[in-house]
Amino acid sequence: MDDHARGLAAACCRGKPGESYNFGGRAEVSNLELVKNLLSILRELGQPQATEQLISFVKDRPGHDWRYAIDGTKSERELGWRPQETFASGLRRTLEWYLANPSWVFSVQDQSQKDWFEKYYEERVAGSR
């Protein structure tokens, strides 16, 4: 969270107009590894029901992502930005935040969030079909 905010500030202050910058954590994991990491951290944070029995496998779809990897080399080189969080510490902090803020989680799942999405993104989604 803080790494990305620092990255955005670096891009605003030292970036070149029109350029794109990625802010990655120098960690590449498969989708399955990510889910297993999430479940493990959740158990450590007192969620014993977060077991691998919750994992279900579905048929791959066209364009399916097998892994997520962001190359932050350009941001490091041009902006002097470096991640301060590790993958593990950032994932843990993110989960801690979500667990500490259940009202926010529920608010983005209700109809008002869907209405907001439709208002700001429905035209873009329809145009991409």
N, C-alpha and C positions, 0 to 999 in steps of 0.2 A: 504494500500500500504506500508506504512512505517512499520506497524506491521509485515508484512511478511518479509520484508528486515531484520528487527531486528531478526526475528525468524531464518532466514537462517544464519545470522552471528552467532547467538547463537549456532546453530547446528554445524557450522564449527569449532567454538572455543571450545565448551564444549560437543558436541555430541559424541556418540560412533560410530566408523566406522561400517557401515552395518546396522545401526538402522534407522527406519523411524520415522519422527516427523510430527505431524499435528499442524497447527497454526490456531486456530479458534477464533471466536469473542464472544464466550459464548452466542450465539443467535441462536435459532432454529425457523425457520419460514416455513410455507407452501409455495409452489410455488405461490399460489394465493396471499398470504399476501405480498410476495416479490414484485410481479408485482404492487400491489396496493401501496406499499411504494414507488417504483420507480416513478410511475405516480404522486403521491402526491408531491414528491420532485421536479420533473420536472416542475410541475405547479408553485411551490414556486420559481423556478429559471427562471421563465418567459416563460414557454412553455405551454400556455393555451390549446393547442390542445391535451395535454397529459391527456385524460380523460379515464374513465373506458370503454367507448364505443370502445376503441381500443382492448380490451381484447376479444379474441375468444377462445372458448373451442373446443378441438379436441378429437377424440377417443383415449383412453389410448393405449399405445403400450406395448408389452412385456418388462419388465424391467423398466417400467416408474418410475421415481422418484417422490414421493409425497411431499418430503421435502428435504432440504439439512441441514445437521448438522455435524459439525466437532468437534470431541472431542480432545481438546488440553491439556487434563490433563497430559499426559506423558511429553509434552514439558514444561509445567509449573513446574512439579515435578523435571524432570531431568536436564532441562536447565535453570530454573529460569526465563523463558520467560513468560510474561503476556501481554495480549492485552492492548494497550493504547487507542485505538479507541473503541467507542461503535459501535454497528451495524448501528445505524442511522447516526452517524457522518462519519463513513467510507463509507457508501453508498452515502451520500451527497458529500463527497470529490471526490469519484470516478466519479460520474455524472458531477460534476463541471469540472473535468479534461477532460472528453470526450467532453463536450460542448465547452471547451476552445481550443480543439485540433481537429477541424473537418478535417483538412488535413490528420492527421494520421488515423482517422476513415475511410476516403475515400480510403486511400492508402491500407489498409488491405482488402478492398472490391474489389479491381481491380484485373486484371489477374496476376500481379506479385506476389500477395499474394497466389493465387491459385497455381501458378507454384512452389513457395517455398514449400507449403504444400505437393504437389505431390512429389517433389524431396526428401523431408525428411521423409514423412510419408506414402506415397502410399504403399511401401513394407510392412510396419507394418500393415496397414489396410487390404491389400490383404491377408496377412498371418493369420489374425484373422477370416477370413470368413470361 
